[in-house]
Amino acid sequence: MSRIAAVLFAGSLAFTASLPVLASDATAARARYDAELQGRLVPLLQEVVRFPTVKGNAEAFQKQKDWLKRVGTELGFTVRDKGLVTEIELPGPEGAPVLGLVVHGDVQPAEEGAWSQPPFEGRVADGMLYGRGVADDKGPLVQALLAMKALKDAGPPLTHTVRLLVGSDEESDNADIRTYLASSKAPDLSLVLDAVFPAVVGEKAWNALIVTTASGPRGPSALPFDIVKLEAGTGPSIVPDRAVATLKWKSGTADWNPFVEKLRAKRSGAIGLMSVPTGDTLEVTTLGTSAHSGMNLEGGRNALVGLAGILDGELPASGFADLLAFAKKAGGPDLFGTGLGLTQKDALWGRFLVNVATVTTPEPGKITLTTNIRRPPPLTGPELRSQMEKQVAEFNAKTGASLVATGFYDDEPYKVNPKSKLVKRLLAAYKRGAGEAAKEAVIGGGTYAKRLPHAIAFGMWFPKTPYPGHEADEKIEIGDLHKGVHVLLEALCDLAGNAPVPNPLD
């Protein structure tokens, strides 16, 4: 662009910014998507779901990166490998501000036995597409690619460059965006497509209470068995759908029947129970329902808390029993942390969300319980740490346990002004694209919006049904995938087809 053209362009933006903002018409772009692109959405999503991009699977990540390069290039975009982040760009005028779309291409692990459909095949059944990542976050990845293509082919003249950032470790180490920003400039404004519509004005802090103890017996016991193993959960952000306690008969011929009948009498609610004796060994297994601990905690059924309740008072004194007793305390009597003394409530943000998540063995003879806590304001991280350490100390004093408390409390809530110009624009775009109005949201989950300047989470899940990310049988209505593209196109045609929004989050 010549210097004169650049001055004229900058001047036109300044002039436009002084006028009332009118949404650029997305009708043509939506029509192009419906006529020529929507048939590609399901096949592309099936392709990318087949890469099991869980932490540690380097081959799957490389294949997905190659797929992003091929598909992005075929769609007419510029693709750049930035290490842990892939950039896919629709250029605007030279020197134009950048509107970012941000997704992640990694997924949570999937226990195949808990699924009715294979998690990494992308099968279609009854109008639904099944697969790990179809909601979180590979569905939004494909939706963004096709929305950008429709914008390129039939959208209004661009005033922005649109740049899709595809991260790679949002579900694990969370180093991707930090590493990217160390060498690359952040977009001027970013929409993070990893939550719910219509716009997320609050993301609770992601914190964790971790307690560890020696797992062995605490003194002699008259019971004829010991607990020798305890396992549960696959990650802090997933409600555990399976928990297993392994018991061992100490001497003589094992007679598990009276004990098993007692446990069956204690089972209640939606938690399943299996007790499998094999000679001197008994495995007590509870089965629940997995769910995203920040987005749909109430949709889960916590198998670990269920196991703790069923075995309460039935085990010899040991570190295993202490850990289960603390799990019962942390997980009851509700999902909001009342058992841990977390009774605070905020008018906008609601209450804490608490997921008693995993039991692991960090080293022989030790056992660790991790509880994920989604914290709203106004309690700070240091204040929560102090309160949790006090809870553990009081539990030890009361029970004789020796739990050692550590944890992660560095994350903070992310707040967006619900009356800001950008939120109003996004609410309007949602109404145009979805055909109905909705109120701004607060979520327990944390997204890339916390890690980027001038960012907000915008979809891509519709608020009518519980969010299925992290669950077994993660699925999405195919109709909602297409409708989500319509909503995104309304926002893109508005934000990328008009002058930059001055102070958009104010």
C-alpha positions as CSV (number, residue, x, y, z in Angstrom):
1,M,0.0,0.0,0.0
2,S,1.4,3.4,-0.9
3,R,1.8,6.1,1.8
4,I,-1.1,8.1,0.4
5,A,-3.3,5.0,0.4
6,A,-2.3,4.1,3.9
7,V,-3.1,7.6,5.1
8,L,-6.5,7.5,3.3
9,F,-7.2,4.0,4.8
10,A,-6.3,5.2,8.4
11,G,-8.3,8.3,7.9
12,S,-11.3,6.3,6.7
13,L,-11.1,4.1,9.8
14,A,-10.9,7.2,12.0
15,F,-13.9,8.7,10.3
16,T,-15.9,5.5,10.4
17,A,-15.1,5.1,14.1
18,S,-16.8,8.4,14.7
19,L,-20.0,7.2,13.1
20,P,-22.7,4.9,14.6
21,V,-21.6,1.3,14.1
22,L,-23.9,-0.7,11.8
23,A,-23.4,-4.5,11.5
24,S,-22.1,-5.4,8.0
25,D,-24.6,-7.5,6.3
26,A,-23.8,-11.2,6.7
27,T,-26.6,-12.4,4.4
28,A,-24.3,-13.2,1.4
29,A,-21.7,-14.9,3.5
30,R,-24.3,-17.1,5.2
31,A,-25.9,-17.9,1.9
32,R,-22.5,-18.9,0.5
33,Y,-21.9,-21.2,3.5
34,D,-25.3,-22.8,3.1
35,A,-25.0,-23.4,-0.6
36,E,-21.4,-24.4,-1.0
37,L,-19.6,-25.1,2.3
38,Q,-21.9,-26.7,4.9
39,G,-21.5,-30.1,3.2
40,R,-17.8,-30.0,4.1
41,L,-18.3,-29.4,7.8
42,V,-19.0,-32.9,9.0
43,P,-16.4,-34.6,6.8
44,L,-13.7,-32.2,7.9
45,L,-14.7,-32.6,11.6
46,Q,-14.6,-36.3,11.2
47,E,-11.1,-36.1,9.8
48,V,-9.7,-34.0,12.6
49,V,-11.4,-36.0,15.3
50,R,-9.5,-39.0,14.1
51,F,-6.3,-37.5,15.4
52,P,-6.1,-38.6,19.1
53,T,-4.4,-35.4,20.2
54,V,-4.0,-36.2,23.9
55,K,-1.0,-35.2,25.8
56,G,2.0,-37.2,24.8
57,N,0.8,-38.4,21.4
58,A,3.4,-36.5,19.3
59,E,2.4,-38.5,16.1
60,A,-1.2,-37.4,16.3
61,F,-0.2,-33.7,16.9
62,Q,2.1,-33.8,13.9
63,K,-0.6,-35.4,11.7
64,Q,-3.1,-32.7,12.8
65,K,-0.5,-30.0,12.1
66,D,-0.1,-31.4,8.6
67,W,-3.8,-31.5,8.2
68,L,-4.2,-27.8,9.2
69,K,-1.5,-26.9,6.7
70,R,-3.2,-28.8,3.9
71,V,-6.8,-27.7,4.6
72,G,-5.9,-24.1,5.4
73,T,-4.0,-23.8,2.1
74,E,-6.8,-25.5,0.1
75,L,-9.3,-22.9,1.5
76,G,-7.1,-20.1,0.3
77,F,-5.5,-19.0,3.6
78,T,-1.9,-18.3,4.7
79,V,-0.7,-21.0,7.2
80,R,2.2,-20.5,9.5
81,D,3.8,-23.0,11.9
82,K,4.5,-21.2,15.1
83,G,5.5,-24.2,17.2
84,L,2.8,-24.9,19.7
85,V,0.4,-22.6,17.8
86,T,-0.6,-22.8,14.2
87,E,-1.7,-19.5,12.5
88,I,-4.2,-19.6,9.7
89,E,-4.8,-16.2,8.2
90,L,-7.3,-14.4,6.0
91,P,-5.4,-11.2,5.2
92,G,-7.1,-7.8,5.2
93,P,-5.6,-4.5,3.9
94,E,-1.9,-4.0,4.6
95,G,-1.4,-2.7,8.1
96,A,-5.0,-3.6,9.1
97,P,-5.7,-4.6,12.7
98,V,-6.0,-8.3,13.5
99,L,-9.1,-9.9,14.6
100,G,-8.2,-13.2,16.3
101,L,-10.2,-16.4,16.4
102,V,-8.7,-18.8,19.0
103,V,-9.3,-22.5,19.4
104,H,-7.3,-25.5,20.7
105,G,-6.6,-28.7,18.9
106,D,-5.7,-30.9,21.8
107,V,-8.3,-33.0,23.7
108,Q,-8.8,-34.7,27.0
109,P,-8.2,-38.5,27.2
110,A,-11.1,-40.8,26.4
111,E,-11.8,-44.1,28.1
112,E,-13.2,-46.0,25.1
113,G,-15.0,-48.6,27.3
114,A,-17.2,-45.8,28.7
115,W,-18.4,-44.6,25.2
116,S,-21.3,-46.0,23.2
117,Q,-19.4,-44.8,20.0
118,P,-15.7,-44.9,19.4
119,P,-14.2,-41.6,20.6
120,F,-11.8,-41.1,17.8
121,E,-13.9,-42.0,14.7
122,G,-16.4,-39.2,14.4
123,R,-19.5,-41.3,13.9
124,V,-22.9,-39.8,13.0
125,A,-26.0,-41.2,14.7
126,D,-29.5,-39.7,15.0
127,G,-28.4,-36.3,13.8
128,M,-25.5,-36.1,16.3
129,L,-21.8,-36.3,15.6
130,Y,-19.9,-38.2,18.3
131,G,-16.2,-37.9,19.1
132,R,-13.7,-36.5,21.5
133,G,-13.4,-32.8,20.7
134,V,-16.5,-32.3,18.6
135,A,-17.5,-29.7,21.2
136,D,-14.2,-29.0,22.9
137,D,-12.6,-27.8,20.7
138,K,-12.3,-29.3,17.2
139,G,-15.9,-28.5,16.3
140,P,-15.2,-24.8,16.7
141,L,-11.9,-25.2,14.8
142,V,-13.7,-26.5,11.7
143,Q,-16.5,-24.0,12.1
144,A,-14.0,-21.2,12.2
145,L,-12.2,-22.5,9.0
146,L,-15.4,-22.6,7.0
147,A,-16.7,-19.3,8.4
148,M,-13.5,-17.7,7.3
149,K,-13.9,-19.2,3.8
150,A,-17.4,-17.9,3.5
151,L,-16.2,-14.5,4.7
152,K,-13.4,-14.6,2.1
153,D,-15.7,-15.5,-0.7
154,A,-18.8,-13.5,0.0
155,G,-18.3,-11.2,3.0
156,P,-18.1,-7.5,3.1
157,P,-14.8,-5.7,2.3
158,L,-12.4,-6.4,5.2
159,T,-11.1,-3.8,7.5
160,H,-9.2,-6.4,9.5
161,T,-7.0,-9.4,9.0
162,V,-8.7,-12.4,10.5
163,R,-6.2,-14.8,12.1
164,L,-7.2,-18.2,13.5
165,L,-4.8,-19.4,16.2
166,V,-4.9,-23.1,16.9
167,G,-3.3,-24.0,20.2
168,S,-2.0,-27.4,21.2
169,D,-1.9,-27.9,25.0
170,E,-4.9,-26.0,26.5
171,E,-6.0,-29.2,28.2
172,S,-2.7,-29.9,29.8
173,D,0.4,-27.7,30.2
174,N,-1.0,-24.4,28.9
175,A,2.3,-23.3,27.6
176,D,1.2,-22.7,24.0
177,I,-0.1,-19.2,24.2
178,R,2.6,-18.0,26.6
179,T,5.2,-19.4,24.2
180,Y,3.5,-17.9,21.2
181,L,3.3,-14.4,22.7
182,A,7.0,-14.5,23.5
183,S,7.8,-14.3,19.8
184,S,4.5,-13.2,18.1
185,K,2.3,-10.2,18.5
186,A,-1.2,-10.9,19.9
187,P,-4.2,-10.0,17.8
188,D,-5.7,-6.6,18.5
189,L,-9.0,-8.3,19.5
190,S,-9.7,-12.0,20.0
191,L,-12.8,-14.2,20.1
192,V,-12.0,-17.4,21.9
193,L,-14.3,-20.2,20.5
194,D,-14.1,-22.5,23.5
195,A,-17.1,-22.0,25.7
196,V,-20.8,-21.0,25.3
197,F,-22.8,-18.4,23.5
198,P,-23.6,-15.6,23.5
199,A,-20.6,-14.0,25.3
200,V,-18.7,-15.0,28.4
201,V,-18.2,-12.1,30.8
202,G,-16.7,-14.1,33.6
203,E,-14.4,-17.1,33.9
204,K,-13.8,-18.5,37.4
205,A,-10.3,-19.2,38.6
206,W,-8.9,-22.7,38.1
207,N,-7.5,-23.8,41.5
208,A,-6.6,-27.2,43.0
209,L,-6.3,-28.6,46.5
210,I,-3.9,-31.5,46.6
211,V,-3.5,-33.7,49.7
212,T,-1.0,-36.5,50.0
213,T,-0.4,-39.1,52.7
214,A,1.2,-42.5,53.4
215,S,-1.2,-45.1,52.1
216,G,-0.5,-47.9,54.6
217,P,-2.3,-49.0,57.8
218,R,-2.6,-46.7,60.9
219,G,-2.4,-49.1,63.7
220,P,-3.9,-52.6,64.2
221,S,-7.3,-53.5,63.0
222,A,-9.8,-56.2,63.9
223,L,-11.2,-56.3,60.4
224,P,-10.2,-59.4,58.4
225,F,-9.0,-57.4,55.3
226,D,-6.9,-54.4,54.3
227,I,-7.3,-51.9,51.5
228,V,-4.3,-52.1,49.3
229,K,-5.1,-50.0,46.3
230,L,-7.2,-47.0,45.3
231,E,-7.6,-45.4,41.9
232,A,-10.0,-42.9,40.4
233,G,-10.3,-40.2,37.7
234,T,-8.4,-39.2,34.6
235,G,-7.8,-35.5,35.1
236,P,-8.7,-32.6,37.4
237,S,-11.2,-31.1,35.0
238,I,-13.2,-34.3,34.5
239,V,-15.8,-35.6,36.9
240,P,-14.5,-39.2,37.6
241,D,-16.9,-41.8,36.2
242,R,-15.0,-44.7,37.8
243,A,-13.4,-45.4,41.1
244,V,-11.9,-48.6,42.4
245,A,-10.8,-49.8,45.8
246,T,-8.9,-53.1,46.0
247,L,-9.2,-55.0,49.3
248,K,-7.1,-58.0,50.4
249,W,-8.2,-60.7,52.9
250,K,-5.5,-61.0,55.6
251,S,-5.5,-64.7,56.4
252,G,-7.6,-67.9,56.1
253,T,-10.5,-68.4,53.6
254,A,-12.0,-65.2,52.4
255,D,-15.7,-64.6,53.0
256,W,-16.7,-61.4,51.2
257,N,-20.4,-62.0,51.1
258,P,-21.4,-60.2,54.4
259,F,-19.3,-57.2,53.5
260,V,-20.5,-57.0,49.9
261,E,-24.2,-57.1,51.1
262,K,-23.5,-54.3,53.5
263,L,-22.0,-52.1,50.7
264,R,-25.0,-52.9,48.4
265,A,-27.4,-51.7,51.2
266,K,-25.5,-48.4,51.4
267,R,-25.6,-47.6,47.7
268,S,-28.0,-44.9,46.7
269,G,-28.7,-42.4,43.9
270,A,-27.2,-42.6,40.4
271,I,-23.9,-44.2,41.4
272,G,-23.5,-47.8,40.2
273,L,-21.7,-50.4,42.3
274,M,-19.8,-53.5,41.3
275,S,-18.1,-55.8,43.8
276,V,-16.0,-58.5,42.3
277,P,-14.4,-61.1,44.6
278,T,-11.5,-63.2,43.3
279,G,-10.3,-65.4,46.1
280,D,-8.6,-63.3,48.7
281,T,-9.1,-60.1,46.7
282,L,-12.2,-57.9,46.3
283,E,-12.5,-55.0,43.9
284,V,-15.1,-52.5,44.9
285,T,-16.0,-50.3,41.8
286,T,-18.3,-47.4,41.6
287,L,-19.5,-46.1,38.3
288,G,-20.7,-42.5,37.7
289,T,-21.0,-40.1,34.8
290,S,-18.1,-38.0,33.5
291,A,-18.6,-34.2,32.8
292,H,-16.6,-31.0,32.4
293,S,-15.9,-29.8,35.9
294,G,-16.1,-26.1,34.9
295,M,-18.8,-26.2,32.3
296,N,-21.3,-28.9,33.4
297,L,-20.4,-30.1,36.8
298,E,-24.0,-30.7,37.7
299,G,-24.3,-33.1,34.8
300,G,-21.8,-35.4,36.3
301,R,-22.1,-38.2,38.8
302,N,-18.9,-38.4,40.9
303,A,-17.9,-42.0,41.2
304,L,-15.0,-41.2,43.7
305,V,-17.3,-39.3,46.1
306,G,-19.8,-42.2,45.7
307,L,-17.1,-44.7,46.6
308,A,-16.1,-42.7,49.6
309,G,-19.7,-42.6,50.8
310,I,-20.2,-46.3,50.4
311,L,-16.9,-47.3,52.1
312,D,-17.3,-44.7,54.9
313,G,-16.8,-46.4,58.3
314,E,-16.2,-49.8,56.6
315,L,-12.4,-49.8,56.3
316,P,-9.5,-50.3,58.6
317,A,-7.6,-47.2,59.6
318,S,-5.1,-46.3,56.9
319,G,-4.0,-43.5,54.6
320,F,-6.3,-45.0,52.0
321,A,-9.3,-44.6,54.4
322,D,-8.2,-41.1,55.4
323,L,-8.0,-40.0,51.8
324,L,-11.5,-41.4,51.1
325,A,-12.9,-39.8,54.2
326,F,-11.5,-36.4,53.0
327,A,-13.0,-37.0,49.5
328,K,-16.4,-37.5,51.1
329,K,-16.0,-34.3,53.1
330,A,-14.8,-32.3,50.0
331,G,-17.6,-33.7,47.8
332,G,-20.5,-33.2,50.1
333,P,-23.2,-32.2,50.8
334,D,-23.2,-30.4,47.4
335,L,-21.1,-29.5,44.4
336,F,-20.3,-26.0,45.7
337,G,-17.7,-26.7,48.4
338,T,-19.9,-26.5,51.4
339,G,-18.0,-29.4,52.9
340,L,-14.8,-27.4,52.6
341,G,-16.4,-24.3,54.2
342,L,-16.8,-22.5,50.8
343,T,-20.1,-20.9,51.4
344,Q,-19.4,-17.5,49.7
345,K,-21.7,-16.4,46.9
346,D,-21.6,-13.6,44.4
347,A,-24.6,-12.1,42.7
348,L,-23.1,-12.4,39.2
349,W,-20.6,-15.2,39.6
350,G,-22.5,-17.6,41.8
351,R,-20.8,-20.1,44.1
352,F,-17.6,-22.2,43.9
353,L,-17.6,-25.4,41.9
354,V,-15.8,-28.3,43.4
355,N,-14.8,-31.6,41.7
356,V,-13.2,-34.3,43.7
357,A,-11.2,-35.5,40.7
358,T,-8.4,-37.9,40.9
359,V,-6.5,-40.4,43.1
360,T,-3.0,-41.1,42.1
361,T,0.1,-42.8,43.4
362,P,3.1,-40.4,43.1
363,E,5.5,-43.0,44.6
364,P,5.3,-46.3,46.3
365,G,3.6,-46.0,49.7
366,K,2.1,-42.6,49.0
367,I,-1.3,-41.6,47.7
368,T,-2.6,-38.3,46.5
369,L,-6.1,-36.8,46.1
370,T,-6.6,-33.8,43.8
371,T,-9.7,-31.7,44.1
372,N,-10.4,-29.1,41.4
373,I,-11.9,-25.8,42.7
374,R,-13.4,-23.2,40.4
375,R,-13.2,-19.9,42.3
376,P,-15.3,-16.8,41.8
377,P,-14.4,-13.4,43.2
378,P,-14.0,-11.9,45.7
379,L,-11.9,-14.6,47.5
380,T,-8.3,-14.4,46.3
381,G,-6.0,-17.3,45.6
382,P,-3.9,-16.8,48.8
383,E,-7.1,-16.6,50.8
384,L,-8.4,-19.8,49.3
385,R,-5.0,-21.5,50.0
386,S,-5.2,-20.5,53.6
387,Q,-8.8,-21.6,54.0
388,M,-8.0,-25.0,52.4
389,E,-4.9,-25.6,54.5
390,K,-7.0,-24.8,57.6
391,Q,-9.6,-27.4,56.5
392,V,-7.0,-30.1,56.1
393,A,-5.4,-29.3,59.5
394,E,-8.8,-29.5,61.2
395,F,-9.5,-32.8,59.5
396,N,-6.2,-34.2,60.6
397,A,-6.8,-33.1,64.2
398,K,-10.2,-34.6,64.3
399,T,-9.4,-37.9,62.6
400,G,-5.8,-38.6,63.4
401,A,-4.9,-38.5,59.7
402,S,-1.7,-37.1,58.4
403,L,-2.7,-35.5,55.1
404,V,-0.3,-32.9,53.7
405,A,-1.8,-30.1,51.8
406,T,-0.4,-28.5,48.7
407,G,-2.1,-27.1,45.6
408,F,-2.3,-24.6,42.8
409,Y,-3.8,-21.2,43.6
410,D,-2.1,-18.9,41.1
411,D,-5.0,-18.6,38.5
412,E,-7.4,-15.7,38.9
413,P,-10.9,-15.0,37.6
414,Y,-11.2,-13.2,34.3
415,K,-13.7,-10.4,34.1
416,V,-15.3,-8.6,31.2
417,N,-17.5,-5.6,31.6
418,P,-21.0,-6.9,30.7
419,K,-22.0,-3.5,29.4
420,S,-18.9,-3.1,27.2
421,K,-19.3,-2.2,23.5
422,L,-17.9,-5.5,22.4
423,V,-20.3,-7.5,24.5
424,K,-23.3,-5.6,23.1
425,R,-22.0,-6.2,19.6
426,L,-21.6,-9.9,20.2
427,L,-25.1,-10.2,21.8
428,A,-26.5,-8.6,18.8
429,A,-24.6,-10.9,16.4
430,Y,-25.8,-13.9,18.4
431,K,-29.4,-12.7,18.1
432,R,-29.1,-12.2,14.3
433,G,-27.4,-15.6,13.8
434,A,-29.4,-17.7,16.2
435,G,-32.8,-16.0,15.8
436,E,-33.2,-15.5,19.5
437,A,-31.7,-13.4,22.3
438,A,-29.7,-14.7,25.2
439,K,-28.0,-13.2,28.2
440,E,-24.2,-13.0,28.7
441,A,-22.7,-15.9,30.6
442,V,-20.3,-16.7,33.5
443,I,-18.6,-20.0,33.4
444,G,-16.5,-22.2,35.7
445,G,-14.1,-23.1,33.0
446,G,-11.0,-21.1,32.0
447,T,-10.3,-20.3,28.3
448,Y,-7.5,-18.7,26.3
449,A,-9.3,-15.4,27.0
450,K,-7.3,-15.3,30.2
451,R,-4.1,-15.5,28.4
452,L,-4.5,-13.0,25.6
453,P,-5.0,-9.2,25.7
454,H,-8.4,-7.8,24.6
455,A,-10.1,-11.3,24.4
456,I,-13.5,-12.7,25.2
457,A,-14.9,-16.2,24.9
458,F,-17.7,-16.3,22.3
459,G,-19.4,-19.7,21.8
460,M,-19.5,-22.1,20.2
461,W,-21.9,-24.1,22.4
462,F,-25.6,-23.1,22.5
463,P,-27.0,-22.6,26.0
464,K,-30.0,-24.8,25.5
465,T,-28.3,-28.0,26.5
466,P,-25.6,-29.0,29.0
467,Y,-22.0,-28.7,27.6
468,P,-20.6,-32.2,26.8
469,G,-16.9,-31.5,26.7
470,H,-14.8,-34.0,28.7
471,E,-17.7,-36.4,28.9
472,A,-17.9,-39.9,27.6
473,D,-20.0,-39.8,24.4
474,E,-19.1,-36.2,23.7
475,K,-21.5,-35.2,20.9
476,I,-23.1,-32.3,19.1
477,E,-26.1,-31.8,17.0
478,I,-25.1,-31.3,13.4
479,G,-27.8,-28.6,13.1
480,D,-26.1,-26.7,15.9
481,L,-22.8,-26.9,14.1
482,H,-24.3,-25.1,11.1
483,K,-26.2,-22.6,13.2
484,G,-22.9,-21.8,15.1
485,V,-21.3,-20.9,11.8
486,H,-24.1,-18.5,11.1
487,V,-23.6,-16.8,14.5
488,L,-19.9,-16.6,13.9
489,L,-20.4,-15.1,10.5
490,E,-22.6,-12.4,11.9
491,A,-19.8,-11.5,14.4
492,L,-17.1,-11.7,11.7
493,C,-18.9,-9.6,9.2
494,D,-19.5,-7.0,11.9
495,L,-16.2,-6.9,13.6
496,A,-14.0,-7.6,10.5
497,G,-16.0,-5.4,8.2
498,N,-16.2,-2.3,10.3
499,A,-13.7,0.1,11.9
500,P,-11.9,-1.2,15.0
501,V,-14.0,-0.9,18.1
502,P,-12.3,1.7,20.3
503,N,-11.7,0.4,23.9
504,P,-13.9,-2.7,23.1
505,L,-14.0,-4.2,26.6
506,D,-14.8,-0.9,28.4
